[in-house]
Amino acid sequence: MKRALLLLAVVAACHRHEEPRPTPKAAIAPLAHATQADLARELEAADRRGTWASVRQRWQGQALHWTVTRYRSLCGAADACFVAAFPISRPAKHGWMPQLELSAGELAKVEAGCGTAEQCQVTFEGTLRELTASAEQPTALRISDVHIVSATHG
């Protein structure tokens, strides 16, 4: 009888247990300063402090409005468009080149504004979808939902 009551209590307890509901992902607080120079400063600090996860958490999902340099040889297709976040100098202070995920229409805007120039200034708005940042791997950025604001050469 005691075994039956114990078994009944265990079964009842199991039925009361509810599966944990997934918590909705908190909305990302927009950064007051979200330029490429701001990101570079945070990455440099993360390198000294080992706070890579914190930087990824703060930046992934952020809305960006950046002006970058498009090199024609590095941005020839909508799914393969890499841009220079900073002017290229020797030695390079920052080596990361964001990848822009462009629709065919947005790539057409870049091509129309840049023409055949090898180098061109592009201002875009987009969302930092993926940030790879660690002491073991080179920094990489993937920017989605890209809308070209302007593209000019010369």
C-alpha positions as CSV (number, residue, x, y, z in Angstrom):
1,M,0.0,0.0,0.0
2,K,2.8,2.4,0.9
3,R,4.5,1.6,-2.4
4,A,1.3,2.3,-4.3
5,L,0.9,5.7,-2.5
6,L,4.5,6.6,-3.2
7,L,4.2,5.7,-6.8
8,L,0.9,7.7,-7.1
9,A,2.7,10.7,-5.5
10,V,5.6,10.5,-8.0
11,V,3.2,10.2,-10.9
12,A,1.2,13.2,-9.7
13,A,4.3,15.2,-9.2
14,C,5.4,14.5,-12.7
15,H,2.1,15.6,-14.2
16,R,2.3,18.9,-12.4
17,H,5.7,19.6,-13.9
18,E,5.4,22.0,-16.8
19,E,7.9,22.3,-19.5
20,P,9.8,25.6,-19.2
21,R,8.6,28.0,-21.7
22,P,11.3,29.7,-23.8
23,T,11.8,33.2,-22.7
24,P,11.4,35.7,-25.5
25,K,14.7,37.2,-26.7
26,A,15.1,40.6,-25.1
27,A,15.0,43.5,-27.5
28,I,18.4,44.8,-28.3
29,A,19.0,48.2,-26.8
30,P,20.3,50.4,-29.6
31,L,23.9,51.6,-29.0
32,A,24.3,55.4,-28.7
33,H,27.6,55.1,-30.6
34,A,27.7,52.4,-33.3
35,T,30.3,53.5,-35.8
36,Q,33.1,51.3,-37.0
37,A,35.5,53.2,-34.8
38,D,33.3,52.5,-31.8
39,L,33.3,48.8,-32.6
40,A,37.1,48.8,-33.1
41,R,37.6,50.4,-29.7
42,E,35.4,47.7,-28.1
43,L,37.2,44.9,-29.9
44,E,40.6,46.3,-28.7
45,A,39.3,46.4,-25.1
46,A,38.0,42.9,-25.5
47,D,41.4,41.8,-26.6
48,R,43.0,43.2,-23.4
49,R,40.2,42.0,-21.1
50,G,39.0,38.8,-22.7
51,T,35.4,40.2,-23.0
52,W,34.6,38.9,-26.5
53,A,31.2,37.4,-25.6
54,S,30.1,40.8,-24.2
55,V,31.1,42.6,-27.4
56,R,29.3,40.1,-29.5
57,Q,26.2,40.3,-27.4
58,R,26.1,44.1,-27.5
59,W,26.7,44.4,-31.2
60,Q,24.9,41.5,-32.9
61,G,21.5,42.7,-34.0
62,Q,22.5,46.4,-34.0
63,A,21.3,48.8,-36.7
64,L,24.2,50.3,-38.4
65,H,24.6,53.4,-40.6
66,W,28.2,53.3,-41.9
67,T,30.2,54.8,-44.7
68,V,32.8,52.3,-46.1
69,T,35.0,51.9,-49.1
70,R,33.9,49.5,-51.8
71,Y,36.7,47.9,-53.9
72,R,35.2,46.6,-57.1
73,S,37.4,43.5,-57.0
74,L,36.0,42.6,-53.5
75,C,32.4,43.3,-54.2
76,G,31.3,41.8,-57.4
77,A,28.2,39.9,-56.5
78,A,25.3,40.3,-54.1
79,D,26.3,37.3,-52.1
80,A,30.1,38.1,-52.1
81,C,30.5,41.8,-51.3
82,F,33.2,42.7,-48.8
83,V,34.0,46.3,-48.0
84,A,36.8,48.2,-46.2
85,A,35.4,49.6,-42.9
86,F,38.5,51.9,-42.6
87,P,40.8,53.6,-45.1
88,I,43.5,51.1,-46.1
89,S,46.9,52.1,-44.8
90,R,50.2,50.4,-44.2
91,P,50.4,48.8,-41.7
92,A,46.7,48.2,-41.3
93,K,45.4,49.0,-37.9
94,H,42.2,46.9,-38.3
95,G,42.0,44.0,-40.8
96,W,38.3,43.2,-40.8
97,M,36.3,43.7,-43.9
98,P,32.5,43.4,-43.3
99,Q,30.5,41.3,-45.7
100,L,27.3,43.0,-47.0
101,E,24.4,40.8,-47.8
102,L,22.9,42.7,-50.7
103,S,19.8,42.1,-52.8
104,A,20.1,42.4,-56.5
105,G,18.5,45.8,-56.4
106,E,20.9,47.1,-53.7
107,L,23.9,45.8,-55.6
108,A,22.6,47.6,-58.7
109,K,22.6,50.9,-56.6
110,V,26.2,50.3,-55.7
111,E,27.1,49.6,-59.4
112,A,25.2,52.6,-60.6
113,G,26.8,55.0,-58.1
114,C,30.3,53.6,-58.4
115,G,30.5,52.9,-62.1
116,T,33.7,51.3,-63.1
117,A,35.8,52.9,-60.4
118,E,37.9,50.5,-58.5
119,Q,37.4,52.5,-55.3
120,C,34.0,54.0,-54.2
121,Q,32.5,55.4,-51.0
122,V,29.3,53.6,-50.0
123,T,27.0,54.7,-47.2
124,F,24.5,52.0,-46.1
125,E,22.1,51.1,-43.4
126,G,21.8,47.5,-42.2
127,T,21.8,45.1,-39.3
128,L,24.9,43.5,-37.8
129,R,23.7,39.9,-38.1
130,E,26.9,38.0,-37.2
131,L,30.0,39.1,-35.4
132,T,32.9,36.7,-35.1
133,A,35.3,38.1,-32.5
134,S,37.7,36.1,-30.3
135,A,41.4,35.8,-29.5
136,E,41.6,32.7,-31.7
137,Q,39.8,33.8,-34.8
138,P,40.1,36.9,-37.0
139,T,37.2,39.4,-36.7
140,A,34.5,39.0,-39.2
141,L,31.2,40.8,-39.7
142,R,28.1,39.9,-41.7
143,I,25.7,42.7,-42.3
144,S,22.1,41.9,-43.4
145,D,19.1,43.9,-44.5
146,V,21.4,46.3,-46.3
147,H,20.0,49.4,-47.9
148,I,22.3,51.6,-49.9
149,V,22.0,55.3,-49.0
150,S,24.6,56.5,-51.4
151,A,27.4,55.3,-53.6
152,T,29.9,57.8,-55.1
153,H,33.3,57.7,-56.6
154,G,35.8,60.4,-57.4
